Amino acid sequence: MSILLSGWFIAIVALLLLLEVLYFLGHKTVHTEITIPAESGAVWSVLMDGSGYEAWNPVLVPLQGELREGEKLKYRMTGPGEQESEVKTRVVKLITGKHLNQYGGVPGVLTFDHNWMLEPVEGGTRVIQHEEYRGIGVLFWNPHWVTPAYDKANRGLRDRVASLQQNAKK
C-alpha cells in the first residue's frame, strides 16, 4: 500500500512540476504605440472617461465599474469576427496623467496585464499599450488579432482627442 501511495505522490509531484514549467513557458506580449498631437492631459481625460469609450475604442468598452485604483471593472470585448465577450479586470495601478494598469484573467491558466502609458514627447503625447499574457493557456492561444485591434484603438483615441479639441475651439 505504501508503494502505491508513494507512486501516486511521485506522480502528483511530477504533474505539479510539469504544470509549473508550462506556466512559466506560457508568456506572450503585445505592444503598440502612437503619438497623438495633444498634451497628455487631453489624452488622459479621454482615456479616463469610461462612458466615452464606445465613441473611440473598438476593442474594450466598460460596462460596469470606474477607472480607479483598486476598482473592479467589467468590459465588453470585441474580438475577431466581431465576437463579443465579457472581461473582468482590476485597476492595479493608476498614476494620474501617466499610467493605467489593469489585470485580469484566470491565474495559472491565462492572465493579462494591460498597461496604458502616456509620455510627453515633442509634438504631443506618446501613447503606449503594452499587454503581457501568462499561464498555461498562452501556449494554446494566438493573440495575432490583438495588435491590429489595439492599433485601431490607438487611432480611435487619437481621433477622439482631436475631435474634442476641435469642438472646444468652436
Backbone as ProteinMPNN parsed JSONL, in Angstrom:
{"seq_chain_A": "MSILLSGWFIAIVALLLLLEVLYFLGHKTVHTEITIPAESGAVWSVLMDGSGYEAWNPVLVPLQGELREGEKLKYRMTGPGEQESEVKTRVVKLITGKHLNQYGGVPGVLTFDHNWMLEPVEGGTRVIQHEEYRGIGVLFWNPHWVTPAYDKANRGLRDRVASLQQNAKK", "coords_chain_A": {"N_chain_A": [[0.825, -1.197, 0.0], [1.98, 1.255, 0.777], [3.787, 1.586, -1.307], [2.073, 2.049, -3.467], [0.884, 4.432, -2.609], [3.178, 6.036, -2.492], [3.852, 5.998, -5.158], [1.667, 7.374, -6.283], [2.076, 9.796, -5.017], [4.53, 10.603, -6.128], [3.749, 10.816, -8.802], [1.874, 12.915, -8.641], [3.49, 15.014, -7.723], [5.26, 15.176, -9.906], [3.441, 15.922, -11.921], [2.612, 18.425, -10.933], [5.058, 19.798, -11.071], [5.458, 19.761, -13.839], [3.244, 21.296, -14.671], [3.957, 23.724, -13.5], [6.307, 24.36, -14.927], [5.209, 24.592, -17.519], [3.546, 26.778, -17.02], [5.396, 28.87, -16.632], [6.586, 28.883, -19.125], [4.543, 29.789, -20.659], [4.111, 32.682, -21.992], [3.399, 35.692, -23.511], [3.517, 38.761, -25.391], [2.025, 41.905, -26.283], [2.483, 44.914, -27.981], [1.889, 48.241, -28.654], [2.115, 51.507, -30.123], [1.472, 55.028, -30.405], [1.749, 58.4, -31.488], [0.145, 61.17, -30.328], [-0.983, 64.281, -31.346], [-1.3, 66.165, -29.035], [-1.57, 67.538, -25.723], [-0.664, 65.61, -22.824], [-2.601, 65.697, -20.809], [-5.044, 66.124, -22.134], [-5.279, 63.769, -23.579], [-5.273, 61.918, -21.507], [-7.674, 62.585, -20.19], [-9.622, 61.677, -21.989], [-8.991, 58.966, -22.031], [-9.606, 58.254, -19.407], [-12.326, 58.561, -19.255], [-14.623, 56.477, -18.983], [-17.275, 56.22, -19.84], [-17.2, 57.26, -22.366], [-15.861, 55.507, -24.023], [-17.108, 53.928, -25.967], [-17.323, 55.579, -28.128], [-14.818, 55.65, -29.277], [-13.184, 53.356, -28.812], [-12.724, 50.347, -30.269], [-12.329, 47.857, -29.205], [-12.452, 47.379, -26.337], [-15.025, 48.159, -24.102], [-16.109, 49.729, -21.261], [-18.454, 48.272, -19.03], [-19.237, 48.143, -16.446], [-18.274, 49.531, -13.331], [-15.588, 51.737, -12.245], [-12.801, 53.642, -13.455], [-10.591, 53.53, -11.338], [-7.973, 53.192, -8.954], [-7.71, 49.964, -7.575], [-10.316, 49.327, -8.152], [-12.788, 47.12, -9.477], [-13.65, 46.14, -12.736], [-15.915, 45.549, -15.456], [-15.791, 44.68, -18.791], [-16.942, 44.939, -22.201], [-15.657, 43.023, -24.618], [-14.574, 43.098, -27.918], [-13.703, 40.782, -30.182], [-11.972, 38.84, -32.709], [-13.754, 38.66, -35.798], [-15.863, 40.149, -34.914], [-16.783, 39.027, -32.583], [-18.174, 39.036, -29.401], [-17.424, 39.27, -25.907], [-17.455, 39.096, -22.305], [-15.169, 40.654, -20.123], [-13.375, 40.647, -17.137], [-11.666, 42.919, -15.049], [-9.162, 44.371, -12.898], [-8.189, 47.449, -11.606], [-4.941, 47.937, -11.019], [-2.952, 49.775, -10.779], [-2.666, 53.252, -10.9], [-1.52, 56.145, -12.127], [-2.027, 59.36, -12.221], [-2.446, 60.953, -15.283], [-0.375, 59.555, -16.465], [-0.177, 56.649, -16.279], [-2.099, 53.73, -16.573], [-2.934, 50.718, -15.282], [-4.182, 47.522, -15.66], [-5.396, 44.345, -14.58], [-6.282, 40.961, -15.207], [-8.1, 37.864, -15.78], [-7.628, 34.266, -15.502], [-5.813, 33.058, -12.964], [-2.827, 31.207, -13.45], [-3.921, 29.858, -15.593], [-4.704, 31.633, -17.812], [-3.736, 34.835, -17.887], [-3.874, 38.439, -18.074], [-2.008, 41.42, -18.243], [-2.507, 44.567, -18.581], [-1.4, 47.638, -19.835], [-1.703, 51.121, -20.143], [0.264, 53.699, -21.121], [1.367, 57.017, -20.911], [3.446, 59.396, -22.389], [4.993, 62.49, -22.451], [6.095, 63.948, -25.457], [8.039, 65.527, -28.04], [5.89, 67.426, -29.916], [3.574, 66.291, -28.949], [1.925, 63.592, -27.33], [3.136, 60.45, -26.515], [1.486, 57.447, -26.724], [1.294, 54.389, -25.248], [0.374, 51.062, -25.484], [0.708, 48.211, -23.702], [0.721, 44.811, -23.231], [0.856, 41.891, -21.315], [0.687, 38.399, -21.398], [0.126, 35.539, -19.468], [0.448, 32.144, -18.338], [-0.679, 28.711, -18.591], [-2.533, 28.467, -20.628], [-1.685, 30.266, -22.539], [0.089, 28.969, -24.155], [-1.531, 27.738, -25.965], [-2.943, 29.663, -27.217], [-3.403, 32.162, -29.616], [-2.547, 35.401, -29.937], [-2.714, 36.934, -32.274], [-4.563, 38.7, -33.391], [-4.758, 40.8, -31.641], [-2.804, 42.908, -31.683], [-3.359, 44.423, -34.166], [-5.947, 45.216, -33.424], [-5.511, 46.767, -31.119], [-3.935, 48.745, -32.249], [-5.884, 49.949, -33.818], [-7.561, 50.897, -31.787], [-5.803, 52.757, -30.66], [-5.633, 54.626, -32.771], [-8.294, 55.404, -32.785], [-8.452, 56.643, -30.279], [-6.69, 58.771, -30.712], [-8.128, 60.138, -32.743], [-10.472, 60.774, -31.355], [-9.541, 62.507, -29.346], [-8.601, 64.593, -30.973], [-11.027, 65.389, -32.155], [-12.485, 66.301, -29.923], [-10.853, 68.412, -29.152], [-11.091, 70.054, -31.38], [-13.839, 70.672, -31.294], [-13.846, 72.13, -28.933], [-12.589, 74.435, -29.703], [-14.462, 75.733, -31.208]], "CA_chain_A": [[0.0, 0.0, 0.0], [2.839, 2.439, 0.816], [4.364, 1.744, -2.646], [1.034, 2.675, -4.27], [0.78, 5.821, -2.158], [4.378, 6.766, -2.899], [3.74, 6.157, -6.611], [0.718, 8.481, -6.505], [2.731, 11.023, -4.557], [5.531, 10.964, -7.14], [3.009, 11.249, -9.997], [1.285, 14.231, -8.375], [4.597, 15.976, -7.689], [5.728, 15.329, -11.288], [2.426, 16.702, -12.627], [2.707, 19.812, -10.456], [6.273, 20.379, -11.64], [5.192, 19.965, -15.26], [2.34, 22.446, -14.781], [4.727, 24.928, -13.171], [7.178, 24.642, -16.075], [4.345, 25.091, -18.586], [3.086, 28.11, -16.636], [6.456, 29.848, -16.887], [6.817, 28.941, -20.565], [3.404, 30.486, -21.248], [4.28, 34.129, -21.881], [3.378, 36.421, -24.78], [3.273, 40.195, -25.205], [1.553, 42.757, -27.365], [2.966, 46.275, -27.725], [1.555, 49.198, -29.703], [2.386, 52.904, -29.778], [1.043, 56.086, -31.313], [1.96, 59.748, -30.972], [-1.055, 61.983, -30.51], [-0.583, 65.695, -31.288], [-2.047, 66.85, -27.976], [-0.945, 67.408, -24.409], [-1.049, 64.363, -22.154], [-3.827, 65.911, -20.039], [-6.184, 65.934, -23.028], [-5.338, 62.337, -23.888], [-5.634, 61.245, -20.256], [-9.084, 62.786, -19.862], [-10.403, 60.772, -22.839], [-8.698, 57.61, -21.579], [-10.242, 58.01, -18.114], [-13.771, 58.707, -19.38], [-15.148, 55.166, -19.362], [-18.559, 56.33, -20.544], [-16.951, 57.682, -23.74], [-15.089, 54.505, -24.769], [-17.854, 53.422, -27.119], [-17.119, 56.509, -29.244], [-13.496, 55.554, -29.896], [-12.453, 52.113, -28.592], [-13.429, 49.237, -30.907], [-11.97, 46.589, -28.58], [-12.945, 47.268, -24.962], [-15.947, 49.19, -23.649], [-16.512, 49.434, -19.884], [-19.871, 48.041, -18.777], [-19.5, 48.271, -15.024], [-17.118, 49.923, -12.545], [-14.931, 53.002, -12.57], [-11.349, 53.577, -13.631], [-9.93, 53.999, -10.115], [-7.097, 52.161, -8.412], [-8.379, 49.003, -6.722], [-11.677, 49.087, -8.64], [-13.029, 46.012, -10.416], [-14.451, 46.556, -13.884], [-16.348, 44.561, -16.433], [-15.74, 45.242, -20.137], [-17.374, 44.182, -23.372], [-14.515, 42.921, -25.513], [-14.887, 42.662, -29.267], [-12.559, 40.067, -30.722], [-12.011, 38.531, -34.14], [-15.068, 38.389, -36.36], [-16.853, 40.908, -34.129], [-17.251, 38.189, -31.481], [-18.153, 39.785, -28.144], [-17.412, 38.532, -24.649], [-17.227, 39.956, -21.143], [-13.865, 40.506, -19.497], [-13.295, 41.319, -15.836], [-10.334, 43.398, -14.72], [-8.998, 45.167, -11.683], [-7.19, 48.502, -11.777], [-3.924, 47.669, -10.012], [-2.094, 50.947, -10.629], [-3.122, 54.424, -11.636], [-0.733, 57.363, -11.887], [-2.774, 60.347, -12.991], [-1.788, 61.561, -16.433], [0.776, 58.794, -16.948], [-0.184, 55.188, -16.334], [-3.267, 52.961, -16.155], [-2.571, 49.3, -15.334], [-5.277, 46.632, -15.291], [-5.024, 42.934, -14.549], [-7.434, 40.07, -15.172], [-7.929, 36.513, -16.28], [-7.681, 33.14, -14.567], [-4.423, 32.785, -12.581], [-2.283, 29.901, -13.794], [-4.466, 29.4, -16.865], [-4.451, 32.705, -18.773], [-3.926, 36.157, -17.301], [-3.365, 39.554, -18.849], [-1.562, 42.596, -17.502], [-2.644, 45.586, -19.62], [-0.901, 48.958, -19.448], [-1.731, 52.318, -20.972], [1.279, 54.622, -20.609], [1.428, 58.276, -21.643], [4.733, 60.08, -22.232], [5.104, 63.712, -23.253], [7.17, 63.958, -26.451], [7.947, 66.69, -28.917], [4.751, 67.342, -30.822], [2.383, 65.699, -28.364], [1.982, 62.553, -26.305], [3.269, 59.063, -26.968], [0.59, 56.544, -26.019], [1.771, 53.016, -25.365], [-0.402, 49.967, -24.904], [1.569, 47.044, -23.549], [-0.022, 43.77, -22.519], [1.549, 40.617, -21.148], [-0.178, 37.261, -21.131], [0.835, 34.452, -18.788], [-0.326, 30.974, -17.959], [-0.619, 27.538, -19.457], [-3.38, 28.71, -21.794], [-0.962, 31.061, -23.534], [0.725, 28.033, -25.091], [-2.524, 27.283, -26.929], [-3.712, 30.837, -27.627], [-2.673, 33.022, -30.539], [-3.065, 36.764, -29.846], [-2.384, 37.635, -33.523], [-5.566, 39.724, -33.692], [-4.753, 41.856, -30.625], [-2.005, 44.06, -32.115], [-4.122, 45.318, -35.04], [-7.091, 45.775, -32.693], [-5.011, 47.841, -30.248], [-3.558, 49.846, -33.149], [-7.139, 50.616, -34.174], [-7.971, 51.64, -30.586], [-4.907, 53.918, -30.565], [-6.081, 55.616, -33.762], [-9.578, 55.916, -32.3], [-8.141, 57.578, -29.19], [-6.134, 59.971, -31.363], [-9.197, 60.851, -33.447], [-11.399, 61.31, -30.345], [-8.884, 63.672, -28.737], [-8.618, 65.666, -31.989], [-12.408, 65.839, -32.306], [-12.838, 67.087, -28.744], [-10.112, 69.682, -29.201], [-11.681, 70.854, -32.452], [-15.108, 71.159, -30.786], [-13.568, 73.118, -27.894], [-12.168, 75.675, -30.358], [-15.625, 76.355, -31.857]], "C_chain_A": [[0.866, 1.257, 0.0], [3.518, 2.686, -0.527], [3.37, 2.449, -3.552], [0.905, 4.148, -3.895], [2.005, 6.618, -2.596], [4.387, 6.965, -4.411], [2.794, 7.302, -6.96], [1.351, 9.806, -6.118], [3.737, 11.518, -5.598], [4.835, 11.474, -8.4], [2.419, 12.644, -9.804], [2.37, 15.303, -8.359], [5.113, 16.236, -9.103], [4.745, 16.166, -12.098], [2.479, 18.167, -12.219], [3.944, 20.512, -11.015], [6.097, 20.675, -13.128], [4.291, 21.191, -15.468], [3.063, 23.755, -14.479], [5.649, 25.326, -14.318], [6.357, 25.208, -17.222], [3.852, 26.501, -18.285], [4.152, 29.154, -16.979], [6.827, 29.935, -18.362], [5.717, 29.738, -21.265], [3.503, 31.982, -21.035], [4.294, 34.729, -23.279], [3.096, 37.877, -24.471], [2.724, 40.816, -26.481], [1.973, 44.173, -26.997], [2.594, 47.155, -28.919], [1.836, 50.607, -29.197], [1.788, 53.819, -30.836], [1.425, 57.41, -30.667], [0.744, 60.579, -31.34], [-0.649, 63.44, -30.366], [-1.457, 66.496, -30.317], [-1.288, 66.677, -26.672], [-1.476, 66.166, -23.7], [-2.331, 64.516, -21.34], [-5.073, 65.693, -20.876], [-6.376, 64.458, -23.36], [-5.824, 61.575, -22.652], [-7.13, 61.403, -19.949], [-9.985, 61.907, -20.733], [-10.215, 59.329, -22.365], [-9.434, 57.279, -20.285], [-11.761, 58.152, -18.142], [-14.373, 57.399, -19.897], [-16.448, 55.238, -20.136], [-18.37, 56.734, -22.005], [-16.232, 56.655, -24.599], [-15.804, 54.037, -26.033], [-17.64, 54.3, -28.349], [-15.772, 56.302, -29.944], [-12.816, 54.194, -29.78], [-13.222, 50.925, -29.175], [-13.203, 47.885, -30.223], [-12.642, 46.414, -27.221], [-13.824, 48.452, -24.604], [-16.378, 48.832, -22.227], [-18.031, 49.293, -19.757], [-20.224, 48.336, -17.323], [-18.202, 48.631, -14.309], [-16.526, 51.231, -13.029], [-13.426, 52.812, -12.645], [-10.678, 54.278, -12.44], [-9.092, 52.857, -9.566], [-7.859, 51.285, -7.423], [-9.764, 48.607, -7.195], [-11.713, 47.887, -9.582], [-13.954, 46.517, -11.505], [-14.859, 45.355, -14.709], [-16.391, 45.283, -17.774], [-16.472, 44.339, -21.119], [-16.182, 44.202, -24.317], [-15.003, 42.413, -26.868], [-13.627, 42.063, -29.869], [-12.707, 39.817, -32.207], [-13.428, 38.204, -34.603], [-16.192, 39.063, -35.599], [-17.457, 40.079, -32.999], [-17.097, 38.961, -30.173], [-18.144, 38.843, -26.943], [-17.198, 39.533, -23.516], [-15.885, 39.61, -20.52], [-13.884, 41.284, -18.191], [-11.852, 41.702, -15.563], [-10.357, 44.085, -13.36], [-7.925, 46.208, -11.983], [-6.165, 48.328, -10.648], [-2.995, 48.861, -9.795], [-2.655, 52.075, -11.476], [-2.275, 55.611, -11.196], [-1.326, 58.412, -12.809], [-1.911, 60.985, -14.076], [-0.688, 60.739, -17.06], [0.536, 57.313, -17.196], [-1.492, 54.617, -15.787], [-2.927, 51.498, -16.365], [-3.742, 48.469, -14.823], [-4.83, 45.186, -15.438], [-6.291, 42.093, -14.511], [-7.085, 38.7, -15.697], [-8.047, 35.478, -15.183], [-6.24, 32.77, -14.211], [-4.015, 31.343, -12.862], [-2.742, 29.401, -15.148], [-4.163, 30.42, -17.952], [-4.761, 34.033, -18.095], [-3.385, 37.211, -18.253], [-3.049, 40.702, -17.901], [-1.473, 43.715, -18.534], [-2.251, 46.954, -19.084], [-1.157, 49.975, -20.538], [-0.702, 53.249, -20.345], [1.33, 55.847, -21.509], [2.751, 58.956, -21.329], [4.718, 61.347, -23.068], [6.308, 63.61, -24.189], [7.018, 65.228, -27.275], [6.783, 66.482, -29.882], [3.527, 66.667, -30.229], [2.649, 64.697, -27.263], [2.129, 61.191, -26.957], [2.357, 58.222, -26.081], [1.057, 55.122, -26.307], [0.73, 52.098, -24.736], [0.528, 48.767, -24.874], [0.8, 46.029, -22.717], [0.799, 42.5, -22.489], [0.536, 39.559, -20.773], [0.675, 36.181, -20.488], [-0.124, 33.307, -18.503], [-0.215, 29.866, -18.982], [-1.411, 27.773, -20.735], [-2.698, 29.492, -22.898], [-0.314, 30.16, -24.581], [-0.222, 27.607, -26.205], [-3.345, 28.437, -27.504], [-2.847, 31.728, -28.501], [-3.272, 34.429, -30.496], [-2.803, 37.588, -31.111], [-3.335, 38.792, -33.827], [-5.467, 40.93, -32.764], [-3.969, 43.088, -31.088], [-2.769, 44.957, -33.084], [-5.327, 45.945, -34.338], [-6.651, 46.919, -31.789], [-4.505, 49.023, -31.078], [-4.801, 50.652, -33.539], [-7.673, 51.435, -32.99], [-7.111, 52.886, -30.41], [-5.332, 55.014, -31.537], [-7.423, 56.215, -33.357], [-9.398, 56.918, -31.184], [-7.607, 58.883, -29.759], [-7.247, 60.805, -32.01], [-10.187, 61.475, -32.462], [-10.813, 62.551, -29.677], [-8.928, 64.847, -29.71], [-10.012, 66.241, -32.151], [-12.825, 66.718, -31.128], [-12.118, 68.427, -28.727], [-10.687, 70.614, -30.262], [-13.014, 71.466, -31.989], [-14.917, 72.242, -29.727], [-13.17, 74.463, -28.495], [-13.35, 76.426, -30.972], [-16.379, 77.264, -30.915]], "O_chain_A": [[0.545, 2.225, -0.689], [3.803, 3.832, -0.876], [3.746, 3.336, -4.318], [0.827, 5.009, -4.771], [1.872, 7.763, -3.029], [4.875, 7.985, -4.898], [3.093, 8.11, -7.84], [1.182, 10.813, -6.806], [3.786, 12.709, -5.908], [5.279, 12.452, -9.001], [2.466, 13.466, -10.72], [2.185, 16.382, -8.923], [5.376, 17.382, -9.465], [5.159, 17.025, -12.877], [2.4, 19.053, -13.07], [3.883, 21.684, -11.39], [6.535, 21.717, -13.615], [4.553, 22.019, -16.341], [2.812, 24.772, -15.124], [5.758, 26.509, -14.643], [6.757, 26.196, -17.838], [3.751, 27.329, -19.19], [3.84, 30.199, -17.55], [7.335, 30.965, -18.806], [5.938, 30.296, -22.34], [3.038, 32.501, -20.02], [5.092, 34.334, -24.128], [2.516, 38.204, -23.435], [2.933, 40.321, -27.589], [1.84, 44.588, -25.846], [2.946, 46.847, -30.057], [1.799, 50.866, -27.994], [1.622, 53.441, -31.995], [1.427, 57.53, -29.442], [0.365, 60.679, -32.508], [-0.031, 63.808, -29.366], [-2.23, 67.369, -30.711], [-0.462, 65.774, -26.538], [-2.599, 65.73, -23.949], [-3.079, 63.548, -21.196], [-6.057, 65.137, -20.388], [-7.503, 63.965, -23.415], [-6.681, 60.696, -22.75], [-7.775, 60.456, -19.498], [-11.017, 61.436, -20.255], [-11.177, 58.562, -22.307], [-9.843, 56.135, -20.087], [-12.417, 57.884, -17.136], [-14.602, 57.239, -21.096], [-16.7, 54.399, -21.001], [-19.288, 56.567, -22.808], [-16.011, 56.896, -25.785], [-15.164, 53.779, -27.053], [-17.76, 53.828, -29.48], [-15.601, 56.733, -31.084], [-11.937, 53.896, -30.589], [-14.258, 50.537, -28.636], [-13.808, 46.884, -30.608], [-13.321, 45.415, -26.984], [-13.429, 49.605, -24.776], [-16.944, 47.763, -22.001], [-18.79, 50.091, -20.307], [-21.348, 48.724, -17.006], [-17.143, 48.098, -14.642], [-16.906, 51.762, -14.072], [-12.856, 51.941, -11.988], [-10.264, 55.435, -12.52], [-9.461, 51.69, -9.698], [-8.563, 51.787, -6.547], [-10.334, 47.642, -6.687], [-10.796, 47.669, -10.373], [-14.92, 47.231, -11.236], [-14.233, 44.296, -14.665], [-16.96, 46.369, -17.883], [-16.605, 43.135, -20.899], [-15.749, 45.264, -24.762], [-15.744, 41.433, -26.953], [-12.616, 42.744, -30.042], [-13.473, 40.499, -32.888], [-14.197, 37.558, -33.892], [-17.336, 38.61, -35.631], [-18.539, 40.403, -32.51], [-16.02, 39.477, -29.872], [-18.763, 37.779, -26.956], [-16.808, 40.677, -23.75], [-15.513, 38.443, -20.402], [-14.345, 42.424, -18.136], [-10.931, 40.923, -15.81], [-11.409, 44.337, -12.772], [-6.879, 45.887, -12.546], [-6.475, 48.543, -9.476], [-2.33, 48.957, -8.763], [-3.064, 51.874, -12.62], [-2.315, 56.025, -10.037], [-1.149, 58.358, -14.026], [-0.814, 61.481, -13.822], [-0.111, 61.145, -18.069], [0.989, 56.771, -18.204], [-1.933, 54.968, -14.692], [-2.66, 51.075, -17.49], [-4.233, 48.675, -13.713], [-4.009, 44.848, -16.291], [-7.266, 42.466, -13.859], [-5.933, 38.41, -16.017], [-8.505, 35.77, -14.079], [-5.518, 32.23, -15.048], [-4.742, 30.397, -12.56], [-2.047, 28.614, -15.79], [-3.449, 30.116, -18.908], [-5.913, 34.318, -17.768], [-2.557, 36.927, -19.119], [-3.731, 40.918, -16.9], [-0.494, 43.809, -19.274], [-2.708, 47.376, -18.022], [-0.869, 49.733, -21.71], [-0.79, 53.553, -19.155], [1.336, 55.723, -22.734], [3.139, 59.083, -20.168], [4.459, 61.29, -24.27], [7.402, 63.234, -23.768], [5.996, 65.911, -27.209], [6.716, 65.469, -30.579], [2.533, 66.481, -30.931], [3.481, 64.917, -26.382], [1.351, 60.821, -27.836], [2.44, 58.274, -24.854], [1.195, 54.716, -27.461], [0.269, 52.322, -23.616], [1.067, 48.36, -25.903], [0.293, 46.344, -21.64], [1.365, 42.083, -23.499], [-0.351, 39.781, -19.949], [1.806, 35.937, -20.908], [-1.34, 33.487, -18.438], [0.279, 30.064, -20.092], [-1.004, 27.328, -21.808], [-3.086, 29.397, -24.063], [-0.185, 30.537, -25.745], [0.221, 27.167, -27.266], [-4.333, 28.209, -28.202], [-1.697, 32.015, -28.166], [-4.39, 34.633, -30.969], [-2.682, 38.811, -31.033], [-2.933, 39.767, -34.463], [-6.033, 41.981, -33.065], [-4.436, 44.211, -30.897], [-2.83, 46.165, -32.852], [-5.687, 47.086, -34.631], [-7.341, 47.934, -31.698], [-4.633, 50.174, -30.658], [-4.766, 51.882, -33.583], [-8.178, 52.542, -33.178], [-7.62, 53.949, -30.054], [-5.386, 56.189, -31.173], [-7.66, 57.405, -33.566], [-10.098, 57.929, -31.132], [-8.016, 59.967, -29.344], [-7.298, 62.024, -31.842], [-10.687, 62.575, -32.698], [-11.52, 63.537, -29.468], [-9.254, 65.968, -29.318], [-10.168, 67.456, -32.272], [-13.449, 67.762, -31.32], [-12.689, 69.447, -28.34], [-10.758, 71.826, -30.058], [-13.287, 72.636, -32.257], [-15.725, 73.166, -29.629], [-13.383, 75.509, -27.88], [-13.252, 77.626, -31.229], [-17.381, 77.863, -31.305]]}, "name": "protein", "num_of_chains": 1, "seq": "MSILLSGWFIAIVALLLLLEVLYFLGHKTVHTEITIPAESGAVWSVLMDGSGYEAWNPVLVPLQGELREGEKLKYRMTGPGEQESEVKTRVVKLITGKHLNQYGGVPGVLTFDHNWMLEPVEGGTRVIQHEEYRGIGVLFWNPHWVTPAYDKANRGLRDRVASLQQNAKK"}
